[in-house]
Amino acid sequence: MRHVYKFLSKQISVTDFWMPLGLKLDPENRWVKKAETIPWEEIELRYAALFGNHKGNVAKPLRMALGALLIQAERGISDVEVPLQIQEAPCLQYFCGLPGYEDKQPFDPSLMVYFRKRLTPQILGEINEMVIAKAEKKEPPPPPEEKACGRPNKGTLTVDATCAPQNIRYPLDTSLLNEAREKLEGMVDELHDPKEGLKPRTYRRKARREHLKTAKKRKKSKKEIRGAIKKQLQYIRRDLGTVETYMASGKALSERELERLSTIKTLYEQQLVMYKTGTHKVENRIVSLSQPWVRPIVRGKAKANCEFGAKLDISVVNGFTRLEYTSFDAYNEAGNLIDIIERYRDREGHYPERVLADGIYRNRDNLAYCGEHGIRLLGKPLGRPRKDAAQNKQQRRKDEIDRVEAERKFSHAKGSFGLGLIRTKLKLTSETVIALSVLALNIALAGRFLLAFLSRFCVQPNFVFVQ
């Protein structure tokens, strides 16, 4: 669908927002404060570049799209609920850029999917930098020739990694194979033409009874589980052969069904290898047929030893968070530390004085790099204790306390901004939700910065709440 973007007039002030019966918005409302921390006009220029057409339907404004996504991230509501809550709350309508109160839904709930697709993680990363720059009132970065000079190290860079769990069913082998078998049976039904005679047997009723026989048992022995897996593999092998026979004769599946068939083939091969070798590990293991890009991430936490979702790295500087790296595949976060430090140098014009990270980041490459650039990397040094060991121990203790800031950011983002459970179904939109949670985290912090600035300089808004 082709869309054209139309720039809106400059955002009105809170006093000009129209409401019935002469009511006025409270300038101290948290959504009004958040709207003041976001550089809407700069972001709109970036958003308008996504629309190259000059004909077609007019797309929703940037403020409406981003505002709706931020509301959803903070309140943890569904796509259907977002426009309903905007309709009911004047402060949310002001936050989304409406000129006055309207007693109707601002958009159809289905547009939330398009908002997430258009505001990609890369664009949200740029918006995040704009929000941080406005909150910190930073000067532009120094030119490249000045960066190359030996400027002293300054500042603290805190780095950590976590997993954003995806909302999928716990991936039991028997349930995955049963789901794959049912999908294949649906493909056989779709490809079969009754005029060609009897449909090939799939033994679906017998296969379902055998699956339920094992699935409904509270306690299952390893022998029973292994026997159930073997039977489901046999049914899937038969159904795969039937589907391939139909396709060889000229029948065709839809593009979506072809992708699903490819996923089922990979799942069958992985489960067959694990069954024959007696292991539970395989490379790029599929844990969801509907979201085959999701991988198991072993974290070793007390709550869950293994989580299923995206792994991500963040950095925290002066209280503000940046999303440094996201991947649905398991990786060693220590390999990204040098790139994170270099991006810090590009932004600030100098290297950090210290880097606060847990012990996994202290590999040989990172230690050599930090030593070369005079950066203190958190952790106990190798070798025999030095004479100033007591002083160094106190310093490490202080650094350990300061490093907890990254854990607080994770806790806040997971508890308040949707990072604790990603409910979207597409890979791109899942990455967008992760970037949105980081952006919402910084907007909340920027609002506190603005409130502290107003209280410090005794700036009282000249607004009156009229009833």
C-alpha angles and dihedrals in degrees: 000000000000120000134183123207122227121196115232127219119268114293113269122235123255091256092057095052104114120230130170123260091024094286120156133207117254107249089212093059110125094232090052089051092049091051089057093055095057121082095222097174094053091047092049091059089055092046094049090059088070091069113070096163125100094194134055138052119341110251123228114269120265092245091056093048097044093038092054092049092049091049090051092048093052099041098038094224133148127261090257092053097051099074090041092056091045088052092053100044122062091196090058090049089054090048089053092051104255114153093223146353115300123186095214139076110277094216144353114276091236089070090071089079091054091047090056092047094050097044096061123186089259092056092044088052090056091047089050090055090050091052092049092047092051093048094047094037087222125186117239114276117269119262119269094256090056091048090057091059119094100264116175119259115258139170138026126273117197117195132184142149135222142164126254104211118226120226099248134131114267103271106241111174093230094050092047092051092046091052091049090051092052091050091051091050089054090052091051090052090050096048097044119094113203089216089067093064133249120005116245113261116260099174088222097158093049091045092051093049091051091049094049091046089064100031095056094054113101093209119035126182122225089248092056093048092048091049092050091051091050093053094048090049090054093051091048092050090054093047093047090054091050093050093048090050091054092048092048089057092058102271117136137204128211119265091255092051091049090056090048090049091052090051091050091051091052091047091050092051092048094048091046091053092048091047094051095044095040094232135122098214129087134154116268091001115200113230100170131035093203092048106030094168092069114103135189111261114201108213103160093224124156093239096049126000091200128030130188116224144057124331116218141183123215134185125206122206122171089346095304121116129220127192104230104175139359129188137159089212121081114254140165107262091206089075092067098053097091092050091049091052091048091052088051089054091049091053100041102029093235141058121263119261092226138010117211113206137134125265097274090072093060099090124139096264094050093044091050092047094049092045091051092053098039096250120150109225115201115251145074113297120240123251133029119345114266126231092259092052093128093054091046090050091055090049092050090049091054091047091051090054092049091049090064087078090081090053090051090053091053091048093049094046094047095044100041111017108043101261091119094071125013109210101180119107104215127074095231095046091047089056089047091054090051091052090046092056090055091047092049089050091057094044089055090051092045089054090057089048090054092048091050090049092052093047092047095055094034092240106170117188115238093228128123127201106230120200 
